[in-house]
Amino acid sequence: MKEKTIHLPGLAATLTLGRKLGQLARPGDVITLAGDLGAGKTTLTQAVGEGLGVPGHLYITSPTFSLLHEYPGRLPLYHMDLYRLEGEGDLENLGFEEYI
């Protein structure tokens, strides 16, 4: 697995990167985001969804309470919020392996 840290200077850069990631995504790709509350993770995910062709009427929101939202597009987008999970057992209960 390749890991890369990218610091984005603002909203325009965030949207540009997200759209490009969505356009370049291939089956089996996993993109993980880490950052503080309000850092722009959901904004980036919205742009990834745009790049994947998620229909505009399906507004991508943070899955804080449900843990997982699924959106159709050129490839399905599985938006997961894993910060409340306490361990690998919680990942198994969520069915994480089925999505990757």
Backbone bond lengths (Angstrom), bond angles and torsions (degrees), N, CA, C in turn:
res aa  C-N    CA-C-N  psi(-1)  N-CA   C-N-CA  omega(-1)  CA-C   N-CA-C  phi
1 M - - - 1.440 - - 1.519 108.64 -
2 K 1.323 115.54 135.46 1.451 121.71 179.38 1.527 109.08 -95.71
3 E 1.317 116.89 133.21 1.463 121.62 178.63 1.517 109.13 -118.16
4 K 1.323 115.16 138.66 1.456 120.20 179.71 1.520 108.57 -144.62
5 T 1.313 116.15 134.01 1.458 121.88 175.03 1.520 108.07 -102.58
6 I 1.332 115.42 127.76 1.461 121.00 -179.37 1.523 108.37 -127.60
7 H 1.306 116.81 123.74 1.464 121.84 175.17 1.523 107.23 -99.93
8 L 1.328 116.54 121.37 1.461 121.41 -176.79 1.523 109.86 -102.58
9 P 1.342 117.12 134.45 1.462 120.43 -173.66 1.525 115.11 -76.75
10 G 1.318 118.91 -13.59 1.456 118.97 -178.31 1.510 112.27 179.89
11 L 1.331 114.88 -174.58 1.457 121.65 -175.43 1.529 112.56 -61.14
12 A 1.316 117.88 -45.23 1.471 120.37 -177.90 1.525 111.32 -59.40
13 A 1.319 117.04 -43.38 1.469 121.00 179.17 1.525 110.64 -66.68
14 T 1.330 116.81 -37.27 1.462 121.57 178.91 1.523 110.22 -63.28
15 L 1.325 116.50 -47.08 1.463 120.69 -179.35 1.527 111.69 -66.06
16 T 1.310 117.19 -41.01 1.468 121.19 179.17 1.524 110.89 -62.23
17 L 1.332 116.63 -47.33 1.467 119.95 179.66 1.520 110.75 -63.66
18 G 1.323 117.76 -44.79 1.458 120.76 -179.34 1.513 112.56 -59.54
19 R 1.326 116.72 -47.32 1.468 120.05 178.97 1.532 110.84 -59.84
20 K 1.324 116.58 -43.30 1.466 121.04 -179.26 1.535 110.51 -64.48
21 L 1.333 117.14 -42.97 1.469 119.87 177.00 1.523 110.84 -58.70
22 G 1.328 116.62 -43.54 1.459 120.20 178.48 1.513 112.31 -62.97
23 Q 1.319 117.12 -40.83 1.463 121.22 179.82 1.525 111.89 -66.90
24 L 1.323 116.82 -35.39 1.465 121.45 -176.63 1.528 113.71 -87.91
25 A 1.324 117.84 -12.35 1.466 121.53 -175.35 1.522 110.98 -60.73
26 R 1.317 114.60 141.87 1.459 123.25 178.85 1.525 108.77 -125.87
27 P 1.340 117.45 157.63 1.462 119.35 178.15 1.528 111.10 -51.67
28 G 1.313 116.11 134.13 1.456 121.97 179.39 1.510 114.36 93.74
29 D 1.334 117.70 -12.28 1.468 119.84 177.76 1.526 110.25 -67.78
30 V 1.317 115.62 141.27 1.465 122.43 175.26 1.519 107.16 -126.41
31 I 1.311 116.06 125.42 1.462 121.65 177.36 1.516 107.11 -114.71
32 T 1.314 117.11 122.18 1.463 120.44 177.21 1.515 108.70 -112.77
33 L 1.320 114.90 144.92 1.456 121.31 179.74 1.515 108.92 -124.45
34 A 1.311 116.43 140.11 1.461 121.68 176.06 1.513 107.87 -132.31
35 G 1.305 116.18 140.40 1.455 119.91 178.40 1.510 110.40 171.93
36 D 1.301 114.94 164.40 1.455 121.11 179.36 1.525 110.59 -67.12
37 L 1.325 115.87 163.11 1.449 122.54 173.47 1.524 108.70 -55.75
38 G 1.320 117.08 129.59 1.457 120.86 179.74 1.515 114.73 83.93
39 A 1.326 117.48 7.94 1.469 121.11 -177.56 1.527 112.94 -75.68
40 G 1.336 117.46 -17.91 1.461 120.60 179.59 1.515 114.72 111.92
41 K 1.333 117.45 14.05 1.466 120.33 -178.46 1.529 111.59 -61.94
42 T 1.325 117.01 -44.75 1.463 119.59 -179.87 1.519 110.82 -69.81
43 T 1.325 118.31 -36.77 1.466 121.26 176.54 1.523 110.07 -60.69
44 L 1.321 116.94 -44.04 1.461 120.68 177.49 1.528 110.16 -63.18
45 T 1.325 117.08 -42.16 1.461 121.42 179.42 1.526 110.88 -63.04
46 Q 1.328 117.63 -38.52 1.466 120.81 176.27 1.527 110.63 -59.94
47 A 1.315 116.64 -41.81 1.467 120.68 179.20 1.530 111.20 -69.40
48 V 1.331 117.62 -37.18 1.471 120.60 174.34 1.526 108.86 -59.76
49 G 1.332 115.93 -44.62 1.460 120.23 177.75 1.517 112.22 -58.53
50 E 1.319 116.37 -41.13 1.465 120.31 176.84 1.528 110.17 -60.56
51 G 1.326 116.65 -44.08 1.459 121.21 178.47 1.516 113.20 -65.40
52 L 1.328 116.75 -27.47 1.465 121.84 177.90 1.524 112.25 -84.53
53 G 1.327 116.67 -7.85 1.456 119.72 -178.76 1.511 114.16 83.75
54 V 1.331 117.99 23.30 1.464 120.51 174.38 1.530 106.91 -62.80
55 P 1.333 118.70 127.84 1.464 120.39 -178.37 1.531 111.98 -54.97
56 G 1.330 115.74 138.03 1.458 121.73 -175.72 1.516 114.73 -59.52
57 H 1.342 117.62 -27.38 1.464 119.15 -179.66 1.535 112.21 -74.47
58 L 1.319 117.59 -11.16 1.465 121.66 176.56 1.525 108.20 -94.78
59 Y 1.313 116.01 86.13 1.461 120.73 -176.26 1.526 109.82 -69.71
60 I 1.313 116.68 122.15 1.462 122.24 -178.70 1.522 109.06 -78.16
61 T 1.326 115.23 122.47 1.462 121.36 -179.64 1.521 109.81 -120.91
62 S 1.311 115.72 166.04 1.460 120.94 178.38 1.525 109.75 -70.87
63 P 1.323 117.97 130.56 1.463 120.95 179.55 1.530 112.80 -87.18
64 T 1.309 117.20 40.77 1.461 121.45 -174.21 1.520 112.56 -55.53
65 F 1.322 118.10 -43.60 1.461 120.02 -174.84 1.520 112.61 -91.43
66 S 1.332 117.78 -34.22 1.462 120.13 -178.95 1.526 112.49 -90.83
67 L 1.319 117.93 -12.99 1.464 126.19 -178.95 1.524 114.60 73.68
68 L 1.345 118.36 -26.09 1.463 120.29 -175.95 1.519 110.55 -146.88
69 H 1.321 116.57 130.40 1.465 123.15 169.01 1.524 107.14 -124.10
70 E 1.320 115.74 141.13 1.463 121.33 179.45 1.527 109.21 -118.84
71 Y 1.332 116.32 135.25 1.461 122.00 -178.43 1.525 109.23 -130.19
72 P 1.350 117.85 136.23 1.463 120.59 177.40 1.523 110.86 -81.49
73 G 1.301 115.72 148.31 1.459 122.33 176.45 1.514 108.28 -169.23
74 R 1.313 116.99 -162.06 1.467 121.28 174.82 1.525 109.29 -53.40
75 L 1.316 116.22 -40.50 1.465 125.18 167.71 1.520 105.57 -126.16
76 P 1.330 119.06 149.67 1.463 118.35 176.66 1.531 110.60 -67.57
77 L 1.321 115.51 143.69 1.463 122.10 176.21 1.517 107.38 -107.77
78 Y 1.326 116.52 118.72 1.457 122.56 175.94 1.519 106.97 -106.18
79 H 1.314 116.12 108.47 1.468 121.83 -177.89 1.525 107.50 -100.35
80 M 1.321 116.01 110.46 1.465 122.32 -176.77 1.518 110.37 -114.38
81 D 1.312 115.22 143.59 1.460 121.28 174.26 1.526 106.41 -115.78
82 L 1.316 116.33 107.32 1.464 120.76 -170.46 1.523 114.06 -104.26
83 Y 1.335 117.84 6.05 1.463 118.58 -172.87 1.520 113.39 -66.12
84 R 1.339 118.14 -24.60 1.471 119.87 -178.65 1.528 113.17 -87.28
85 L 1.326 116.77 -7.69 1.457 119.01 -179.36 1.519 110.00 -72.01
86 E 1.320 114.95 144.64 1.462 119.77 -175.10 1.518 113.83 -103.64
87 G 1.317 118.20 -9.64 1.459 119.06 -179.48 1.509 111.66 178.22
88 E 1.324 115.26 -176.99 1.458 121.12 -177.58 1.520 112.28 -62.52
89 G 1.324 117.04 -31.11 1.461 120.27 177.71 1.516 111.74 -60.27
90 D 1.328 116.59 -37.94 1.462 120.47 177.12 1.525 110.96 -65.75
91 L 1.330 117.32 -37.06 1.468 120.79 176.47 1.527 110.57 -63.08
92 E 1.321 116.31 -41.65 1.457 120.64 178.77 1.521 110.52 -63.52
93 N 1.340 117.00 -42.38 1.463 120.91 179.46 1.523 111.87 -63.81
94 L 1.318 116.90 -32.17 1.461 122.00 177.92 1.530 110.92 -73.97
95 G 1.331 117.32 -17.18 1.459 121.54 -176.75 1.511 112.38 78.87
96 F 1.327 115.92 30.19 1.461 122.83 -174.49 1.524 112.57 -52.47
97 E 1.323 117.49 -42.57 1.472 121.69 -177.34 1.526 112.31 -60.21
98 E 1.329 117.55 -27.95 1.463 120.92 -179.40 1.526 112.03 -69.78
99 Y 1.326 116.89 -20.90 1.458 120.79 -174.81 1.523 113.32 -96.07
100 I 1.328 117.53 -10.99 1.468 118.73 -178.28 1.520 111.27 -113.74
